[in-house]
Amino acid sequence: MAEIAIIDYGMGNLRSVAHAIEHVSPQSKVTVTSDPSEILGAHRVIFPGQGAMPDCMRELDSRGLRDAVMRSAKEKPFLGICIGLQMLFDFSEEGNVAGLGVLRGKVKRFPQDKMFDSSGEKLKVPHIGWNQVETCLSHPLWEGIEQGSRFYFVHSYYAEPDDEGIIAATSRYPFRFASAVAKGNIFAVQFHPEKSQSAGLALLRNFSAWNGAF
Amino acid sequence: MGLAKRIIPCLDVTGGRVVKGVNFVGLRDAGDPVEIARRYDEQGADELTFLDITASSDERGLILKIIEDVASQVFIPLTVGGGVRAVSDVRSLLNAGADKVSMNTSAVSNPDLVAESSHRFGSQCIVVAIDAKKTGEKKWEVFTHGGRRQTGLDAIEWAVRMQQLGAGEILLTSMDRDGTRNGFDIELTRAVSDALDIPLIASGGVGNLAHLAQGVLEGHADAVLAASIFHYGEYTVREAKEYMANRHIEVRL
């Protein structure tokens, strides 16, 4: 039975991710865990995150999970969600903290002075709600998901990769930002697939069958 | 195209059942929470809000069981409010499967609760609910305890203060309109939404689909919340979205 480990470092509602995976992939064994050996022993790893990135980094280190995350991100199908995407990068403007540096680039805040739509209406931050995701890479995780499908977002910061070639999808608020990135065995999304109804469940179903190649 | 305006059905829950009151009194039974949540999800609801209006503390645990059941079957964001008094209440609701927790009376009596919970769990999961009543020309006051207690706080100033303390969203209910089906208090909604950088959810008074569109177009709400028009089957969430889309409001269809 394929094992999927959801990395638990004490931040946020991980049960939703587990419920959603169990729903789409009853054949997988889902473990919510903060045990490095369970993470390293799993076939696939999900790296979620909620809250503020400095807290997430601190909690990750205080539980001694950095090494297990780094090793998983090198060798097995790996899905980052929300702050789990942001933490993969070099640096975040949120608290000016270093990330894990698995991907090159930095995480920036939506600039309040630029948050207006085309008719001049103020756009709120956090970016909360269902936005369209325009895929720009052909990838097994997008299989069966229509171009421009809506996913549920809730965040005030977004990642800006140095290498635009790793951008797997963009969304607009009001400018285009990377809403998904892909590099080798790593796939990471800024939105919450576990809260994005059928499109999100399709992505999680694809992940639960993904061999890490694309 | 970009971010969609959200339609959020609200389920008032007590004794394990969904009920709907009129002007904060007179409850009518509207059904089983899990069944109703599933139906709204199928209709395309963008989120669901559960308000636990249970008065007695011995029935408090019921809401956790409901949220657990809903969260394992419905994969859209869930907000839960009512009776949240301590950081430990926030934690148990999040652990049960809530994505956001809403606080109202306790935010007034203990603003530190908003600051502490948003610091601990992130502002994305902290919603401050404000019940406001018109007390003068362009003036609205915050009420607590289900609308029974006047606080002397100005609704706009209070909303901004909650944003500063770390609220991720404001859920604003007009007490003058709640249960009347006469539409949102547009003036109030716009005044509060325009004063905020964080999203505003408008609530109180929806009686037809035009009211929902007004909340967005005239009230500048980022999301609209309604209960009775959906519970009794007058309109489906999908019909509401189609109506809004026809008025050039961006929605998730």
HADDOCK unambig.tbl for C-alpha pairs under 7 A between the chains (distance, minus, plus):
assign (segid A and resid 11 and name CA) (segid B and resid 121 and name CA) 6.94 0.50 0.50
assign (segid A and resid 12 and name CA) (segid B and resid 121 and name CA) 6.52 0.50 0.50
assign (segid A and resid 13 and name CA) (segid B and resid 94 and name CA) 5.94 0.50 0.50
assign (segid A and resid 13 and name CA) (segid B and resid 95 and name CA) 6.10 0.50 0.50
assign (segid A and resid 13 and name CA) (segid B and resid 97 and name CA) 6.58 0.50 0.50
assign (segid A and resid 13 and name CA) (segid B and resid 99 and name CA) 6.88 0.50 0.50
assign (segid A and resid 15 and name CA) (segid B and resid 97 and name CA) 6.32 0.50 0.50
assign (segid A and resid 16 and name CA) (segid B and resid 71 and name CA) 6.74 0.50 0.50
assign (segid A and resid 16 and name CA) (segid B and resid 97 and name CA) 6.10 0.50 0.50
assign (segid A and resid 19 and name CA) (segid B and resid 72 and name CA) 5.42 0.50 0.50
assign (segid A and resid 20 and name CA) (segid B and resid 75 and name CA) 6.99 0.50 0.50
assign (segid A and resid 50 and name CA) (segid B and resid 122 and name CA) 6.71 0.50 0.50
assign (segid A and resid 51 and name CA) (segid B and resid 121 and name CA) 5.49 0.50 0.50
assign (segid A and resid 51 and name CA) (segid B and resid 122 and name CA) 3.72 0.50 0.50
assign (segid A and resid 51 and name CA) (segid B and resid 123 and name CA) 6.88 0.50 0.50
assign (segid A and resid 51 and name CA) (segid B and resid 124 and name CA) 6.98 0.50 0.50
assign (segid A and resid 52 and name CA) (segid B and resid 122 and name CA) 5.96 0.50 0.50
assign (segid A and resid 124 and name CA) (segid B and resid 197 and name CA) 5.07 0.50 0.50
assign (segid A and resid 124 and name CA) (segid B and resid 198 and name CA) 5.00 0.50 0.50
assign (segid A and resid 124 and name CA) (segid B and resid 199 and name CA) 5.49 0.50 0.50
assign (segid A and resid 125 and name CA) (segid B and resid 197 and name CA) 6.01 0.50 0.50
assign (segid A and resid 125 and name CA) (segid B and resid 198 and name CA) 5.24 0.50 0.50
assign (segid A and resid 126 and name CA) (segid B and resid 168 and name CA) 6.90 0.50 0.50
assign (segid A and resid 126 and name CA) (segid B and resid 198 and name CA) 6.16 0.50 0.50
assign (segid A and resid 129 and name CA) (segid B and resid 3 and name CA) 6.60 0.50 0.50
assign (segid A and resid 129 and name CA) (segid B and resid 4 and name CA) 6.68 0.50 0.50
assign (segid A and resid 129 and name CA) (segid B and resid 6 and name CA) 6.88 0.50 0.50
assign (segid A and resid 130 and name CA) (segid B and resid 3 and name CA) 5.80 0.50 0.50
assign (segid A and resid 130 and name CA) (segid B and resid 4 and name CA) 5.59 0.50 0.50
assign (segid A and resid 130 and name CA) (segid B and resid 252 and name CA) 6.92 0.50 0.50
assign (segid A and resid 131 and name CA) (segid B and resid 2 and name CA) 5.55 0.50 0.50
assign (segid A and resid 131 and name CA) (segid B and resid 3 and name CA) 4.38 0.50 0.50
assign (segid A and resid 131 and name CA) (segid B and resid 4 and name CA) 6.14 0.50 0.50
assign (segid A and resid 132 and name CA) (segid B and resid 2 and name CA) 6.08 0.50 0.50
assign (segid A and resid 150 and name CA) (segid B and resid 252 and name CA) 6.92 0.50 0.50
assign (segid A and resid 154 and name CA) (segid B and resid 124 and name CA) 6.50 0.50 0.50
assign (segid A and resid 172 and name CA) (segid B and resid 2 and name CA) 5.68 0.50 0.50
assign (segid A and resid 173 and name CA) (segid B and resid 2 and name CA) 6.51 0.50 0.50
assign (segid A and resid 194 and name CA) (segid B and resid 75 and name CA) 6.18 0.50 0.50
assign (segid A and resid 195 and name CA) (segid B and resid 75 and name CA) 4.80 0.50 0.50
assign (segid A and resid 195 and name CA) (segid B and resid 76 and name CA) 4.29 0.50 0.50
assign (segid A and resid 195 and name CA) (segid B and resid 77 and name CA) 5.65 0.50 0.50
assign (segid A and resid 196 and name CA) (segid B and resid 75 and name CA) 6.37 0.50 0.50
assign (segid A and resid 196 and name CA) (segid B and resid 76 and name CA) 5.78 0.50 0.50
assign (segid A and resid 197 and name CA) (segid B and resid 75 and name CA) 4.99 0.50 0.50
assign (segid A and resid 197 and name CA) (segid B and resid 76 and name CA) 5.76 0.50 0.50
